[in-house]
Amino acid sequence: MRTASVTRETAETAITVEIDLDGTGSYDNATGVGFFDHMLDQLARHALIDMKISAKGDLHIDDHHTVEDVGITLGKALTEAMGDKRGITRYGACLLPMDDSLVRAALDLSGRPFLVWNVDFPTQKIGTFDTELVREFFQAFSTHGGITLHVDALHGFNSHHIAEAAFKAVARALRDALEADPRKADAIPSTKGTL
């Protein structure tokens, strides 16, 4: 069973993440940040990861701590759920169109975190949500999930579409990387013998 439940509590946030990597994409995400919940729902649905996230944060200050700490906690849950990564495909990529936007995501579940982020938003806000927090989430998620992650926005003029395409592209790439490799179901996908 590739499942995990991780809780993170700080002076700024209290977060619980439950995931099942072999799910159907069901979700129940409640962070108190509406647009972010919508993005997390997309991540779960398109990665086929069952996801339940509950977060209470210092939203009276802003959304930053909540978004970043959800990324940290979700990354830790992913690492725990993957275990030794035996039998996974390891790599995934997706070129995802959404209306005016086109986003490319490529990732490696290498255990070596690195984020390359080439995404520009034409606005600073999507509703009340700061667009810079999209990068903050993926930085935290890739760092604590041990993911080498490249995200490039190739086209787009609507900030909502660009953000949503980024989440969906990462989700689809993650889905591919987490799938079992039918030719190497019992092997660690590395010449090192470990990831």
PASEBA-1860 file (N, C-alpha, C; in nm, 3 decimals):
! residues 195
1> MRTASVTR> 0.084/-0.119/0.000/0.000/0.000/0.000/0.088/0.125/0.000 ~ 0.073/0.207/-0.103/0.153/0.329/-0.112/0.069/0.445/-0.058 ~ 0.062/0.449/0.074/-0.017/0.551/0.142/0.069/0.620/0.246 ~ 0.025/0.739/0.286/0.095/0.812/0.392/0.000/0.911/0.456 ~ 0.024/0.936/0.582/-0.045/1.041/0.656/0.060/1.118/0.734 ~ 0.070/1.248/0.705/0.174/1.332/0.765/0.110/1.456/0.824 ~ 0.150/1.489/0.946/0.103/1.611/1.012/0.222/1.701/1.039 ~ 0.202/1.830/1.013/0.305/1.931/1.040/0.240/2.043/1.118
9> ETAETAIT> 0.297/2.075/1.234/0.244/2.185/1.315/0.357/2.281/1.348 ~ 0.332/2.409/1.322/0.427/2.515/1.356/0.348/2.625/1.427 ~ 0.416/2.731/1.461/0.347/2.846/1.521/0.258/2.916/1.419 ~ 0.278/2.885/1.289/0.203/2.952/1.183/0.094/2.867/1.121 ~ 0.115/2.734/1.121/0.019/2.646/1.052/0.004/2.513/1.125 ~ -0.109/2.448/1.098/-0.132/2.309/1.141/-0.191/2.237/1.020 ~ -0.118/2.138/0.969/-0.154/2.075/0.842/-0.150/1.924/0.856 ~ -0.252/1.858/0.802/-0.252/1.712/0.790/-0.278/1.676/0.645
17> VEIDLDGT> -0.194/1.587/0.593/-0.205/1.538/0.456/-0.218/1.387/0.459 ~ -0.319/1.337/0.389/-0.335/1.193/0.370/-0.339/1.166/0.220 ~ -0.255/1.072/0.173/-0.254/1.041/0.030/-0.249/0.891/0.006 ~ -0.302/0.852/-0.109/-0.293/0.715/-0.158/-0.250/0.726/-0.304 ~ -0.127/0.683/-0.332/-0.071/0.697/-0.466/-0.139/0.606/-0.568 ~ -0.212/0.507/-0.521/-0.280/0.414/-0.610/-0.431/0.435/-0.607 ~ -0.470/0.561/-0.592/-0.611/0.594/-0.582/-0.676/0.621/-0.716 ~ -0.787/0.692/-0.708/-0.865/0.724/-0.828/-0.870/0.874/-0.855
25> GSYDNATG> -0.800/0.950/-0.771/-0.801/1.095/-0.787/-0.908/1.163/-0.705 ~ -0.961/1.095/-0.604/-1.060/1.159/-0.516/-0.988/1.259/-0.426 ~ -1.061/1.360/-0.381/-0.997/1.465/-0.303/-1.093/1.528/-0.204 ~ -1.035/1.580/-0.098/-1.107/1.656/0.004/-1.005/1.753/0.063 ~ -0.989/1.866/-0.004/-0.885/1.962/0.034/-0.947/2.088/0.092 ~ -0.906/2.124/0.212/-0.960/2.241/0.280/-0.846/2.315/0.349 ~ -0.793/2.416/0.278/-0.682/2.493/0.333/-0.723/2.632/0.380 ~ -0.845/2.670/0.348/-0.889/2.805/0.378/-0.855/2.904/0.268
33> VGFFDHML> -0.788/2.856/0.163/-0.750/2.939/0.049/-0.819/2.879/-0.074 ~ -0.928/2.941/-0.116/-1.015/2.883/-0.218/-0.946/2.847/-0.348 ~ -0.871/2.938/-0.405/-0.806/2.910/-0.533/-0.703/2.798/-0.517 ~ -0.632/2.797/-0.407/-0.532/2.693/-0.381/-0.600/2.557/-0.367 ~ -0.714/2.551/-0.299/-0.789/2.425/-0.290/-0.824/2.375/-0.430 ~ -0.866/2.466/-0.515/-0.900/2.430/-0.653/-0.779/2.371/-0.726 ~ -0.661/2.426/-0.704/-0.540/2.375/-0.766/-0.501/2.238/-0.709 ~ -0.515/2.221/-0.579/-0.485/2.092/-0.516/-0.581/1.984/-0.566
41> DQLARHAL> -0.707/2.023/-0.586/-0.805/1.929/-0.642/-0.760/1.883/-0.781 ~ -0.709/1.976/-0.861/-0.660/1.941/-0.995/-0.540/1.846/-0.985 ~ -0.452/1.873/-0.891/-0.334/1.789/-0.872/-0.375/1.646/-0.840 ~ -0.468/1.631/-0.746/-0.516/1.498/-0.708/-0.583/1.428/-0.825 ~ -0.677/1.498/-0.889/-0.758/1.437/-0.995/-0.673/1.390/-1.112 ~ -0.577/1.472/-1.154/-0.502/1.439/-1.274/-0.380/1.352/-1.247 ~ -0.336/1.343/-1.122/-0.230/1.249/-1.086/-0.287/1.114/-1.044 ~ -0.419/1.105/-1.028/-0.487/0.986/-0.975/-0.435/0.951/-0.836
49> IDMKISAK> -0.411/1.053/-0.756/-0.371/1.036/-0.617/-0.489/1.076/-0.530 ~ -0.537/0.984/-0.446/-0.639/1.022/-0.349/-0.573/1.115/-0.248 ~ -0.636/1.228/-0.221/-0.571/1.331/-0.141/-0.671/1.398/-0.047 ~ -0.633/1.404/0.078/-0.712/1.478/0.177/-0.616/1.569/0.252 ~ -0.639/1.699/0.240/-0.552/1.797/0.306/-0.637/1.889/0.391 ~ -0.599/1.898/0.516/-0.664/1.990/0.609/-0.558/2.086/0.661 ~ -0.584/2.215/0.648/-0.484/2.314/0.692/-0.551/2.429/0.764 ~ -0.490/2.468/0.872/-0.529/2.589/0.943/-0.403/2.674/0.952
57> GDLHIDDH> -0.411/2.795/0.898/-0.293/2.879/0.895/-0.323/3.022/0.934 ~ -0.220/3.103/0.940/-0.232/3.243/0.979/-0.276/3.328/0.859 ~ -0.395/3.297/0.810/-0.446/3.365/0.690/-0.478/3.511/0.716 ~ -0.485/3.551/0.842/-0.505/3.693/0.873/-0.381/3.774/0.835 ~ -0.267/3.705/0.821/-0.145/3.772/0.774/-0.143/3.770/0.622 ~ -0.134/3.650/0.565/-0.152/3.626/0.421/-0.154/3.476/0.399 ~ -0.155/3.435/0.271/-0.166/3.293/0.239/-0.032/3.221/0.232 ~ 0.077/3.295/0.241/0.210/3.241/0.213/0.243/3.118/0.298
65> HTVEDVGI> 0.233/3.131/0.431/0.274/3.021/0.518/0.191/2.896/0.494 ~ 0.062/2.914/0.472/-0.025/2.800/0.448/0.013/2.728/0.319 ~ 0.030/2.802/0.212/0.062/2.742/0.082/0.198/2.672/0.088 ~ 0.297/2.738/0.142/0.430/2.679/0.149/0.431/2.554/0.237 ~ 0.365/2.562/0.352/0.367/2.449/0.445/0.285/2.331/0.394 ~ 0.183/2.357/0.315/0.113/2.246/0.249/0.208/2.179/0.150 ~ 0.285/2.256/0.076/0.384/2.200/-0.016/0.486/2.113/0.057 ~ 0.534/2.161/0.171/0.630/2.085/0.252/0.567/1.953/0.297
73> TLGKALTE> 0.447/1.960/0.351/0.381/1.842/0.408/0.344/1.742/0.300 ~ 0.294/1.791/0.187/0.260/1.703/0.076/0.385/1.635/0.019 ~ 0.494/1.709/0.010/0.619/1.650/-0.036/0.668/1.539/0.056 ~ 0.658/1.562/0.187/0.698/1.459/0.284/0.608/1.337/0.274 ~ 0.478/1.360/0.253/0.385/1.248/0.240/0.416/1.167/0.114 ~ 0.449/1.235/0.005/0.485/1.166/-0.118/0.608/1.079/-0.096 ~ 0.710/1.134/-0.033/0.832/1.059/-0.005/0.803/0.935/0.078 ~ 0.721/0.952/0.180/0.687/0.838/0.267/0.608/0.733/0.190
81> AMGDKRGI> 0.512/0.776/0.110/0.426/0.682/0.038/0.502/0.605/-0.069 ~ 0.603/0.667/-0.130/0.680/0.598/-0.234/0.770/0.491/-0.178 ~ 0.808/0.500/-0.052/0.898/0.401/0.007/1.031/0.401/-0.065 ~ 1.079/0.281/-0.103/1.210/0.273/-0.169/1.201/0.295/-0.321 ~ 1.079/0.322/-0.370/1.054/0.352/-0.512/1.073/0.232/-0.603 ~ 1.073/0.116/-0.546/1.090/-0.006/-0.625/0.976/-0.019/-0.727 ~ 1.013/-0.040/-0.852/0.916/-0.069/-0.956/0.851/0.050/-1.023 ~ 0.882/0.172/-0.978/0.819/0.288/-1.042/0.889/0.323/-1.173
89> TRYGACLL> 0.818/0.396/-1.257/0.876/0.441/-1.383/0.982/0.548/-1.360 ~ 0.965/0.630/-1.258/1.058/0.733/-1.211/1.047/0.865/-1.285 ~ 1.039/0.864/-1.418/1.034/0.987/-1.496/0.894/1.010/-1.550 ~ 0.858/1.137/-1.563/0.731/1.171/-1.625/0.739/1.309/-1.688 ~ 0.660/1.329/-1.791/0.655/1.458/-1.858/0.518/1.479/-1.918 ~ 0.479/1.606/-1.933/0.350/1.637/-1.991/0.356/1.775/-2.057 ~ 0.298/1.785/-2.173/0.277/1.912/-2.242/0.128/1.936/-2.238 ~ 0.084/2.031/-2.157/-0.058/2.046/-2.129/-0.115/2.178/-2.180
97> PMDDSLVR> -0.212/2.172/-2.271/-0.281/2.293/-2.316/-0.404/2.320/-2.231 ~ -0.427/2.445/-2.202/-0.553/2.486/-2.138/-0.589/2.622/-2.195 ~ -0.680/2.622/-2.291/-0.723/2.744/-2.357/-0.601/2.818/-2.413 ~ -0.574/2.940/-2.365/-0.462/3.020/-2.415/-0.327/2.973/-2.365 ~ -0.325/2.891/-2.260/-0.198/2.853/-2.197/-0.148/2.718/-2.246 ~ -0.017/2.704/-2.245/0.048/2.578/-2.276/0.166/2.565/-2.181 ~ 0.163/2.461/-2.097/0.266/2.443/-1.995/0.329/2.305/-2.010 ~ 0.460/2.303/-2.001/0.536/2.178/-2.006/0.592/2.149/-1.867
105> AALDLSGR> 0.573/2.027/-1.822/0.632/1.983/-1.695/0.707/1.854/-1.719 ~ 0.825/1.843/-1.662/0.904/1.721/-1.668/0.964/1.699/-1.530 ~ 0.963/1.574/-1.484/1.013/1.549/-1.349/1.080/1.413/-1.338 ~ 1.161/1.405/-1.234/1.235/1.285/-1.200/1.221/1.266/-1.050 ~ 1.169/1.152/-1.009/1.155/1.120/-0.866/1.287/1.064/-0.815 ~ 1.388/1.146/-0.826/1.528/1.106/-0.807/1.574/1.107/-0.661 ~ 1.502/1.178/-0.576/1.554/1.202/-0.442/1.647/1.322/-0.437 ~ 1.671/1.383/-0.553/1.757/1.501/-0.561/1.670/1.620/-0.601
113> PFLVWNVD> 1.626/1.698/-0.503/1.534/1.807/-0.533/1.600/1.921/-0.609 ~ 1.529/1.966/-0.713/1.575/2.083/-0.788/1.455/2.135/-0.866 ~ 1.432/2.264/-0.858/1.321/2.325/-0.931/1.374/2.422/-1.034 ~ 1.332/2.403/-1.160/1.354/2.501/-1.266/1.217/2.555/-1.301 ~ 1.196/2.684/-1.284/1.064/2.747/-1.294/1.070/2.860/-1.396 ~ 1.014/2.837/-1.512/1.007/2.940/-1.615/0.860/2.969/-1.644 ~ 0.796/3.030/-1.546/0.653/3.062/-1.556/0.634/3.207/-1.515 ~ 0.583/3.286/-1.607/0.552/3.426/-1.577/0.401/3.445/-1.581
121> FPTQKIGT> 0.352/3.517/-1.481/0.210/3.548/-1.474/0.188/3.693/-1.514 ~ 0.088/3.720/-1.598/0.063/3.858/-1.639/0.003/3.945/-1.529 ~ -0.051/3.881/-1.424/-0.107/3.957/-1.312/-0.043/3.910/-1.182 ~ -0.049/3.994/-1.080/0.005/3.957/-0.949/-0.095/3.879/-0.865 ~ -0.221/3.883/-0.905/-0.327/3.818/-0.828/-0.417/3.737/-0.920 ~ -0.470/3.628/-0.866/-0.582/3.555/-0.925/-0.691/3.564/-0.819 ~ -0.785/3.653/-0.839/-0.877/3.685/-0.729/-0.797/3.751/-0.618 ~ -0.796/3.686/-0.501/-0.716/3.738/-0.389/-0.587/3.661/-0.371
129> FDTELVRE> -0.561/3.563/-0.458/-0.446/3.474/-0.444/-0.323/3.534/-0.514 ~ -0.211/3.541/-0.443/-0.086/3.592/-0.500/-0.027/3.490/-0.596 ~ -0.007/3.528/-0.721/0.044/3.433/-0.820/0.186/3.383/-0.786 ~ 0.264/3.461/-0.713/0.399/3.416/-0.676/0.395/3.293/-0.586 ~ 0.280/3.266/-0.524/0.269/3.150/-0.435/0.262/3.018/-0.511 ~ 0.232/3.022/-0.640/0.234/2.899/-0.719/0.376/2.843/-0.719 ~ 0.473/2.929/-0.744/0.613/2.884/-0.739/0.652/2.840/-0.599 ~ 0.608/2.913/-0.498/0.642/2.877/-0.359/0.594/2.736/-0.326
137> FFQAFSTH> 0.472/2.703/-0.371/0.420/2.569/-0.347/0.508/2.464/-0.413 ~ 0.539/2.483/-0.542/0.616/2.382/-0.612/0.760/2.374/-0.562 ~ 0.816/2.485/-0.514/0.949/2.481/-0.454/0.948/2.393/-0.329 ~ 0.850/2.413/-0.243/0.840/2.334/-0.120/0.810/2.187/-0.151 ~ 0.718/2.165/-0.246/0.679/2.028/-0.282/0.796/1.952/-0.343 ~ 0.869/2.014/-0.434/0.981/1.945/-0.498/1.095/1.922/-0.399 ~ 1.120/2.017/-0.312/1.227/2.003/-0.214/1.200/1.887/-0.120 ~ 1.080/1.883/-0.063/1.049/1.782/0.038/1.000/1.651/-0.022
145> GGITLHVD> 0.967/1.652/-0.151/0.933/1.528/-0.221/1.052/1.467/-0.292 ~ 1.167/1.535/-0.288/1.286/1.484/-0.355/1.271/1.476/-0.505 ~ 1.210/1.579/-0.563/1.175/1.578/-0.705/1.261/1.679/-0.781 ~ 1.323/1.633/-0.890/1.378/1.726/-0.988/1.261/1.765/-1.077 ~ 1.226/1.893/-1.078/1.105/1.939/-1.146/1.134/2.059/-1.233 ~ 1.096/2.048/-1.360/1.108/2.158/-1.455/0.967/2.195/-1.500 ~ 0.934/2.324/-1.489/0.803/2.372/-1.535/0.825/2.495/-1.622 ~ 0.772/2.489/-1.745/0.789/2.598/-1.840/0.653/2.635/-1.898
153> ALHGFNSH> 0.616/2.762/-1.885/0.496/2.813/-1.951/0.537/2.862/-2.090 ~ 0.487/2.795/-2.193/0.525/2.828/-2.329/0.435/2.934/-2.391 ~ 0.309/2.938/-2.347/0.213/3.036/-2.395/0.116/3.067/-2.282 ~ 0.047/3.181/-2.294/-0.060/3.211/-2.200/-0.070/3.359/-2.170 ~ -0.195/3.406/-2.158/-0.217/3.544/-2.117/-0.316/3.556/-2.002 ~ -0.374/3.443/-1.959/-0.467/3.443/-1.847/-0.401/3.373/-1.729 ~ -0.382/3.445/-1.620/-0.308/3.391/-1.505/-0.373/3.266/-1.448 ~ -0.506/3.265/-1.441/-0.576/3.147/-1.388/-0.544/3.025/-1.475
161> HIAEAAFK> -0.552/3.042/-1.606/-0.526/2.930/-1.696/-0.381/2.882/-1.686 ~ -0.288/2.974/-1.674/-0.147/2.937/-1.663/-0.123/2.857/-1.535 ~ -0.176/2.904/-1.424/-0.158/2.834/-1.297/-0.221/2.696/-1.302 ~ -0.343/2.689/-1.353/-0.412/2.560/-1.358/-0.341/2.464/-1.452 ~ -0.294/2.513/-1.564/-0.219/2.427/-1.656/-0.091/2.376/-1.591 ~ -0.027/2.458/-1.509/0.095/2.415/-1.440/0.064/2.301/-1.343 ~ -0.042/2.316/-1.263/-0.079/2.210/-1.168/-0.116/2.082/-1.242 ~ -0.193/2.095/-1.350/-0.235/1.977/-1.425/-0.118/1.909/-1.495
169> AVARALRD> -0.026/1.988/-1.549/0.091/1.931/-1.616/0.178/1.855/-1.518 ~ 0.202/1.914/-1.402/0.281/1.844/-1.299/0.208/1.718/-1.255 ~ 0.077/1.726/-1.240/-0.001/1.609/-1.199/0.012/1.495/-1.298 ~ -0.001/1.526/-1.427/0.008/1.421/-1.529/0.149/1.362/-1.536 ~ 0.250/1.446/-1.520/0.387/1.396/-1.518/0.410/1.308/-1.395 ~ 0.356/1.349/-1.283/0.369/1.272/-1.159/0.299/1.137/-1.172 ~ 0.181/1.139/-1.232/0.108/1.013/-1.255/0.193/0.914/-1.334 ~ 0.255/0.962/-1.442/0.339/0.873/-1.523/0.459/0.822/-1.445
177> ALEADPRK> 0.523/0.910/-1.369/0.644/0.872/-1.294/0.615/0.771/-1.184 ~ 0.496/0.779/-1.125/0.459/0.689/-1.015/0.406/0.554/-1.062 ~ 0.374/0.543/-1.191/0.320/0.417/-1.244/0.423/0.306/-1.234 ~ 0.374/0.184/-1.218/0.462/0.068/-1.215/0.519/0.043/-1.354 ~ 0.646/0.011/-1.356/0.713/-0.028/-1.481/0.694/-0.178/-1.498 ~ 0.611/-0.222/-1.593/0.580/-0.364/-1.604/0.700/-0.452/-1.637 ~ 0.806/-0.392/-1.690/0.925/-0.470/-1.724/1.027/-0.475/-1.610 ~ 1.007/-0.390/-1.508/1.102/-0.384/-1.397/1.028/-0.365/-1.264
185> ADAIPSTK> 0.928/-0.446/-1.241/0.839/-0.427/-1.125/0.910/-0.445/-0.991 ~ 1.021/-0.518/-0.987/1.089/-0.544/-0.861/1.222/-0.471/-0.849 ~ 1.248/-0.380/-0.942/1.379/-0.315/-0.944/1.370/-0.168/-0.904 ~ 1.477/-0.120/-0.842/1.494/0.023/-0.818/1.538/0.085/-0.950 ~ 1.470/0.189/-0.999/1.504/0.244/-1.131/1.627/0.334/-1.129 ~ 1.740/0.272/-1.097/1.868/0.346/-1.094/1.983/0.247/-1.101 ~ 2.090/0.282/-1.170/2.208/0.197/-1.171/2.278/0.198/-1.035 ~ 2.243/0.295/-0.951/2.301/0.302/-0.816/2.242/0.195/-0.725
193> GTL> 2.120/0.147/-0.760/2.053/0.050/-0.675/1.971/0.113/-0.565 ~ 1.968/0.247/-0.562/1.889/0.318/-0.462/1.853/0.455/-0.516 ~ 1.741/0.508/-0.468/1.700/0.644/-0.502/1.670/0.719/-0.373
END
